[in-house]
Amino acid sequence: MLCFSPVFWVLMLLSALYLGGGFEANNDIDKYIQNNAFDSFF
């Protein structure tokens, strides 16, 4: 059920921002989530 929580996605994106080292990595991951994860869950 954690995957359905908006908080989970926010934390994941914030983690990607810090671990990815910038907005470029964050944008790539954000696009991946929009194109794949949300389609899978919803």
One Martini backbone bead per residue (centre of mass of N, CA, C, O) as a GRO file, in nm:
protein
   42
    1MET     BB    1   0.053   0.066  -0.010
    2LEU     BB    2   0.292   0.266  -0.029
    3CYS     BB    3   0.279   0.320  -0.345
    4PHE     BB    4  -0.002   0.496  -0.310
    5SER     BB    5   0.154   0.714  -0.170
    6PRO     BB    6   0.242   1.041  -0.205
    7VAL     BB    7   0.480   1.040  -0.006
    8PHE     BB    8   0.650   0.832  -0.154
    9TRP     BB    9   0.701   1.005  -0.412
   10VAL     BB   10   0.827   1.250  -0.277
   11LEU     BB   11   1.065   1.103  -0.143
   12MET     BB   12   1.181   0.989  -0.405
   13LEU     BB   13   1.238   1.262  -0.544
   14LEU     BB   14   1.418   1.381  -0.323
   15SER     BB   15   1.630   1.159  -0.330
   16ALA     BB   16   1.706   1.202  -0.629
   17LEU     BB   17   1.811   1.488  -0.591
   18TYR     BB   18   2.044   1.418  -0.394
   19LEU     BB   19   2.169   1.154  -0.532
   20GLY     BB   20   2.178   1.275  -0.836
   21GLY     BB   21   2.288   1.590  -0.826
   22GLY     BB   22   2.009   1.704  -0.959
   23PHE     BB   23   1.769   1.795  -1.200
   24GLU     BB   24   1.830   1.593  -1.422
   25ALA     BB   25   1.781   1.334  -1.265
   26ASN     BB   26   1.498   1.410  -1.169
   27ASN     BB   27   1.367   1.428  -1.451
   28ASP     BB   28   1.418   1.140  -1.541
   29ILE     BB   29   1.260   1.007  -1.309
   30ASP     BB   30   0.994   1.154  -1.355
   31LYS     BB   31   0.945   1.040  -1.638
   32TYR     BB   32   0.949   0.744  -1.559
   33ILE     BB   33   0.709   0.756  -1.367
   34GLN     BB   34   0.498   0.869  -1.569
   35ASN     BB   35   0.542   0.632  -1.790
   36ASN     BB   36   0.523   0.376  -1.573
   37ALA     BB   37   0.418   0.368  -1.277
   38PHE     BB   38   0.134   0.500  -1.313
   39ASP     BB   39   0.038   0.295  -1.522
   40SER     BB   40   0.057   0.050  -1.329
   41PHE     BB   41  -0.124   0.162  -1.084
   42PHE     BB   42  -0.360   0.322  -1.284
   0.00000   0.00000   0.00000
